[in-house]
Amino acid sequence: MRTIFDTEELDQIRELARKFAQERVAPGYLAREKAGRFDMELLREMGGLGLIAPELPEEFGGMGAEFLYSGVIIEEIARADFNFGYASLLASLNGQILRQFAAPEVARDWLPGLTAGEHMLAIALTEPKGGSDAANLGLRMERDGSHYIINGEKTSISANQIAKGVVTFARTGRPEDRAKGVSAVLIPLDLPGITTSKFDNCGQNSVGHGSIWFDNVRVPAEYLLGDEGKGFAQVMQGFDFSRSLIGMQCVGTARQSLDETWAYITERQAFGKPLAAFQGVTHQLADFDTRIEAARLMSMNALWLKDRGLPHTTEAAMTKWWPPLLAYEAIHACLLIHGHAGYSGDLPFQQRLRDVLGLQIGDGTAHIMKNIIARERAGRAVTAA
């Protein structure tokens, strides 16, 4: 469905992403998830088409495109494989962080491989005791000559075992400094002193989540991202971008489920009629169709605002809490309409349901997003009371 945001160029990149997604990505979705395996060769193929972080400058392998391009690419990839779409999202988020805050030589070393699909980057904010209290970090980062020494643990980190490096938030100041004492650093995951684990999750196992432990890990000082002690305030601004992309990711998966279910009810017979003859079925789908399209427009609007340098924190928070919930509800309805076939592992609805559920938890819960919206609307002092 075309929108006010669509242009001829955007349509072209959408068609390229859709063709790649449906022909190359979709066939292996369930098998990759069942095996808990991510296909790096497929990621390199995606990078070769220019479909990873296209918003990055050409010097880093991007297209210098608008941020909206990443949104429609992720939407199409997520229609085929929700988790492969998340890998693309990580590339865009971390790509922007390195472009803005990494030393020029570090950006030149890492970004071309990212856009080519040669490697992935993870991002590590969450800790076992901190959870959503993102400024209450215990991971320590101390300067020692030309290096920083890192000690502590990060948890619930996406792609922690398949990424080449991880953008990490660590405390360089006092605990009472909260966000003002937090710095950001890029840590290559092959450095001595790093160990990882992988969780046995309900979904999203092809990308995977787990913990990362740092035991006296020495990181070159030039890998610092932004200013020391200001990394949280500087780098966290990029999360408005990733939250908008999450909206597109969830919308894509829900839209694919709805399209398949609309087709199914025209073919499936009950009591001598196609299921499409029963308003109890069609009205339910029409309701979700309407709301998914609204969520899609909201997500695209947040990216459109970013492209124009306009404030979009509120809009991004909205796209982070509502589309994941809505997608879960829509896919659940599609699963039930398909009956036991939908409940079985033969169709992808049960896997999509488990995958989208994870984004009601990760990358900021609905409660945190609503706090952000309230703070933007009513002011920090009011919402802190």
N, C-alpha and C positions, 0 to 999 in steps of 0.2 A: 504494500500500500504506500503510495507516494505521499510525501508530506511537504510542508512549506520550506523545509530545510534542504530538500533534494535539488541537486543540480545534475547536469549531464555528466560532469566528471565524477560526482559522487555515485551516480548510477553505474558508471563503468567499473569503479573499484568494488562496488557491491556485487556486481555480476561476476567479477573475477574471484572474489572471496567465496561467493555462493557455489560456483563451479568447483573450486578446489575443495570446499567443505563437503559437498554432497558426494563428489566422486572419490576423494582421497581420504577424508577424515571420518565420515559417517560409518563406512563399512566396519571399521575396527573398534568402534566406541565401546561396546559391551565387552569385547575380548580384552581390550587394554585395561579396562577397569577390573575385570575379574582376575587378571594376572597381576594387577598392581604395577603395571609397567608403562612408562612413558616412552613414546616413539620419537627419539631425537632425529632420526633420519627424515621423518615426516615434518618435523619442525624446520630442518634445513631446507626442505622443499618449499615450505611456506615462506621462509626468508628469501629464497631465490626469486619468489614472485613479488617481493616488495611488500608483503602483507604483515610484517612485524614492525611495530613502532614507526609508521609512515610519517608521523609528525616530527621526527628527528631531522636535522639538516642533512643534506646530501653527503656532506663530508664524513658523516658517521654511518652512511648506508641507508638513511631514510629518504623520504621524498620531499621534505619540507612542507608537508601537507597540513591542513587544518586538523585540529584535535577530533573533529567530528568524523574524520575518516577512520580513526581507530575505533570509534564507537560502532560504525556500521560493519566493519570487519569483524569485530568481536561478536556482534549480534549474529552474523552469518556463521561464524565458526562454532558458536555455542548452539546453534540449531542442530549442528551435526554431532558435537561432542562438547558438553558443558565444561569439562576439565581442560580440554585443549584450548578453549576460549580463555580459561583462567591463565594459562601459560602466556598467552598473548597480552593479557592485562598486566601481568607482572613485568613483561618487557617494556611496556609503555610507561608504567609507573617508575620503574627503576631507571629507564632511559632518560626520563625527564630530570630525575634527581641528579644523575651523573652529569648530564649536559649543563645543568645550572650550577652545581656545587662542587664537582670534582676538579682537581687540578687539570689543566689542559692535556698534559701528557698521559694522565690516568684515563681521561675520557677517550683519548685517541687509542689507547691500548684496549679498552673494554667495549666501547659502543659498536664498532663495526662487526664484531663477533656476535653481539646481541641481536642486531638487526638482520644478520645473515642466518640466524638460527643455529649458530655453531655452539652456543652455550646459553644458559639461563642464569638469572640472578634472583635470589630470594630477598626478602626484607624481614628483618627481625626486630620487632618492637615488644611483643607480649612476653611476660615473664610469669613463672608459677605463682608468685604472691601478688603480682600487680594486676593481672587481668586487664580490664578495661581502664584502669587507672594508669593511663599511659605515661604520665609524668612521674610516677612513683617507681622508678627503676632502681634495681640493685646491682645490675651488671656494671663492674668497675672498669675504667679506662684511665690509665695513668701514664704520663709522659716519662720516657726514659731515653734521653738523648735524641737520636733520630728515629725512635720507634715509640709506639704506644703498647703497653702491656694490658691485655684484656683478660678478665677473670669473671666467671659467672655462668648463668644459664639463661637461654631463651627457649620458649616452648610454643607449641601450636604454630610452627613456622611452615608455611607452604613451600613445597619443592626443596626442602632442606637437604635431601639426599641426592638430588639430581642437579642442583645448581652448582655453578663454578665459583660463585662468590655470593656474599650476603651483605646488603646494606643494613648496618646494625646501629641501634641507638644504645648508648652507654653513658653512665654517669661519670663526669669529670669534676663536678663540683660537690658541694655538701648535699646530703639528703634533703635538708630543709629548703634548699634552693629550688626544689621541684623542677619544673621545665627549664628554668634558667641555668641549671647545672648539667644539662644533658647535651651530649655531642653525638654526631653521626659519623660513621666511618665505613668504608668498603673493606670487607675482610675476605680475602681469597680462602676458600674452604679447604685448600690442600696444605695450609700452614700447619706446622707441628703444634700439638696441644688441643686440636679440635676433634671432638667425637660427636656423633649424631645417633638418633634413634628414629624409628618410624612407627607411628601409631596405627593400630588396627581400627580404622574409622568406619562409620556407617556408610560413607560415600567418599568421593574424590580421592580414591586410592591410587589412581594412575599418576597424579601429580604428587600426592602424599603430603602428610603433615608429620611433624615430630619435634623433638628437642635438639638443641645444639648446646654443647658444653665447651667452654673456653677455659683452658688451664694454662695460665701464663703464656698466652698467645702473643707473639711479637708481630705487630703490624707496622709497616713503614709509615712514618708521619705524613708523607705526601698522600696517603689514602684517606686523610681526613676530608669530610664533606661539609662545606660551609665553615663557619667560624667555631672555634672551640667554645663550648658552653652555650652556643646558640643553635645547635643543630636541630633541636626539637622544634623551635619556633620557625626556623627557616625551611627545613625539609618537610615538615608535616603539612605545609601548604599544598604539596603535591597530592595529598590524599583526597582533595576535592575532585581532582581529575579521576583517580581510580574509583571513587565512589560513583561517579557518573558512568564509568565504564561497567561497573558491576550491574547497574540498572539495565544496560543494554545486553549484558550477558544473560541475565535472568529472563528478560523479555524474549530473547532469541529462543531459548529452550522452551519457554511456555508457548510461544507462537508456533513452533514446530509441532508441539503436542496437540494444539488446537487444530492446526491444518490437517493433521492425520486423523483426528477424531471427526471433523466435519466430513471428510471423505468416507470414513468408516460408517457413519450413520446413514449415508445415502445407499449403502450396499447391504447392510445388516438388516435382515427381516425379522419381525416379531408380530405375531398375531395377523399374519397376512399383509403387513405393511412394512415399509422401511422405517427404521427408527427415526428418521428425519420427519416422519408424519406426526410424531408425538411432541407436543409443545413442552412437556416436562423435560424433554431432552434438549430440544433446540433453544429454548429460552435460557436454559442454564449456560449453554455454550455461547449464546449471544451476549449474555451478561459478562462472561469472562473475556470474550472478544473485545467488547467495548472497553473494559478496564485495562486490558493489556495494551491496547492501542493508546490509551491515555498515559500509561506508564512509559511507553516508548517515546511519546512526544515530550514528556517531562524530562526524560533522560537526555534526549537529543537537545532539548532547550538548554540544559545545564552545560553541555559541551559547546553549544553555539555561543553562550555567554562567555565561556572561557576563551574561545577563539577571538572574541572581541575585547578581551581584557577587562571584562565587567565582573563585578562581584557575583559569586555563584555558590557560596558556602551553604546557604539555606537550601538551594535547589539540589545541590549534591547530596546533602544529608537526607533529603526527601527520597532521592533515587536509591539511596543505600538501604533504607528501612522498608519502603513499601514494595518495590518490585520483587525482592526475594520472597516476601510473605505471599504476595499475589501469585507469583509463579508457582509456589508450592501448592496453593489452593487450586489453581487452574489445572495443574498436572494431576493432582489428586482426583479432581472431577473427571478428567479424561481417562484415567486409569479405571475408575469405577464404571464408566460408560462402556468400556471394553470388556467388562466382566472378568471372569477368571483369567482370560487371555492377557488382560492388562496387568493382573496381579502376578503373572508368571514371569520367569526370566526370559521368555521368548521375545517379548516386546520390551522396548526401552523405558516405559513409563516408570516402572519401579526404580530403575537406576537414576533417572532424571529426578525423581522425587527425593531420593537420598542425597543426590548431589546438591540440589538447590537448597536443601535444608541447612547445609553447612554455612551458607552465607547469611542465615539469620543469626549466626554466632560470630563467625570470623569477620575481620575488618571493621569491627564496630557494631555492637548490638543495636536493636531498634531503640532501646532506652537511651543509649548514648546519642544516637542520631536525633532523637526528639529533644534531648537536652541542648544539642547544638542549635536546633531550630528555635527553641524557646529563648536561648541566649541571644541569638541574632534578632529575634523579634522584640523581646522584652528587656534585653540588657543583661550583662553579666551579674551585676549587683542584685538584681531582682531574682534571677534564677538560682543564685547561690544561697539565698535566704532559706 
